[in-house]
Amino acid sequence: MFVDFYEALQISPNADSDTIHRIYRILAQRFHPDNQETGSEENFHGLTEAYHTLTDPEKRAAYDVQHRDARRLTWRIFDQSTAPMGVDGERRKREGVLTLLYRKRVSEPEQPFLMLKDMEELLGVPREHLEFTVWYLRESQLIQRGDNGRFTITLKGVDEAEAVLERKAGSVSLLTARASA
């Protein structure tokens, strides 16, 4: 199972080695097994493994390839070769963008935004195919774009994303019920 070392150290994948070292020292003190208040042997060993991997240039380069692939697999909704075109394809892209931004808001509330480039990579849809989608979602007030080009989901968007997720869950349970009948 893939472990996100950047998430374990609570740092950006762009962090330099000095930042990694400083953050590791802070977290290692907090989770060291000798710390009676917040010590955790499991967390400490995870942090140490992350630190040793990310501070070794060769190990980090190999890990970054795995990290990028794991991130794509986690978020990928479309495969360009089989992505439908037309109205159904556009609806699926809108649902995909909303789902991405919803997941981002829930999993990282302190950084609930994505750039268009991130959405392009995670969904496997070229930028030019996302422009109409993003325009539609913005005009519908389901997402908003900040001055820095980062997109976030709105309250109205959260409601729509949850409705989409419920519909998909209902479809899956209907399919499983039919298959077992």
N, C-alpha and C positions, 0 to 999 in steps of 0.2 A: 504494500500500500504506500502510495506517495505521500511524503510529509513535506509541507511547505515550510522550509527553513526561514524564509523571509517573514512569514506570518508568525512563526515561533519566536523570532527575535523582534517582532513588531517593527520591522524596517521596510523601506522601499527596496525593490530589486536594483535600484540605481545607487544604493548606499555605497560609499567608499569604505576602505578597510579601517580607517580611523573611526568612522561612525559605528561600524560593526563592533569594533573593539570596545568603544565606550558603552554602547548599549548592552553588550554581553556582560561587562563588568557589573553594571547596575542590576541586571536581571539575575546574574549568578549570585550576587549577594542576597537578593531577595529570596531565591529558591534553593540556596545551598542547604543541604540536609542538616547542617549545624544550626541554622536559624530556627529557633523554637517557635516563632510566631508564623512565619510564612514559608518555611522550608518544605521542599517536596523533591524527593530523590528522583522521581520520574521526570518532573519538569526540568530539573537541573541537568540530568543526562541528555535530555532532548536539546536543551540550549547548548550544551557543550558540543554535541554532535553537529548542530547547525553552525556553531562558531568555527569549528575546525574545518568544516567543508567550505564555508564562505570566505575564510581568510586564506585558503590555499588557492592560488590562481588556477592551477590545473583542475583541481576538484570543483572549483566554482564554475569554470567554463563548462565542464561536463554536466554539472547540476543544473545550470541555466538552460541547457538544451532540454533536459527532463522537465524543468519547471514550465518552460514555454509550452511544451507539448501537453502537459497535464492541465495547464490553464485553458488551452484550446479545447481539449476534450471535455472539460467541466462545463464550459459555456456554449460550445458549438451546438447550434440548433439546426443549421442547414448544411447540406452538402451541395456545393455549387453545381455539380454535374446532375443532380436530381431535383434541384430546387424548382418548384412549379412557377410558371409565368402567369401573367394576367391577374385578375381580381383575387383569386385564391392565394397566389403567391404574395401579393401585396398585403393581404390580410395576415398571412403567416409572418411576414417581416414585421408588421406592426406589433403583433403578439410577441414576437421574438425580442424586439427592442424593449417593449414594456416589461417582459419577464426578466430580461437582463438588468434593467434599472431597478426593478422591484427587488431582485435578489441582492443587488449591490446595496440598496438602502437598508435591507434587513441585516445583511451580513457585516456591513461596514458603515454604520450610521454616522461615524465621524468623517467619512469620506464617501458620501453616497453618489458620486458622480462618475461618468465615463466620457471619454472623448469619442468623437466619431470614428477615429482610427481604431480605438479599442472595440467598438461595436462591429466594425468591419471585420476585424480579425476574429473576434469571438463568434460571430454569427456565420462567418465564411461567406459574406456577401460583399461584393465590391462597393466602394464608396458611392459611385454614381447610381447604384441601385438602391442606396439607402437615402438619398437626398429627398425624394418624394415622400418616403416613409416618415422621415424626421419632420419634414414640413407639415405633413398631415397631423402628426401627433402634437406638434407645437400649436398649430391652429386650433386643435381640439382641446387644448389646455391640459393634455395628459402628461406632457413633459415640458420642461423649460430649459433654456440654454442660458448659462451665465456669461458674463463679459469675457471670461477666460476660455470660452469655447467648450466648457464642460456641460454635459447634459445630466439632469436629475429628473426623477419622477415626481409628479405633483400628487396632492391628496386625491384628486379626481383620477389620476393615473393609477394610484394604488388600488382604488376600488375596481377599476377596469381590469388591472392585472390579476387581482384575486378572482374576479368573475371568470377570466380566461383560464386560470389554473383550476378552478372548480369545474368548468366545462370539460377540460382535458381529463381531470380525474374521473369525472362521471363517464366519459367515453371509454376510458381504460377499464373501469369496473364493469361496464356493459359488455365490452368485448370479452373479458374474462368469464363473465357469467354465461355468455353464449357458448364459449369454447368448452366450458365444463358441463354444459347441459347435454 
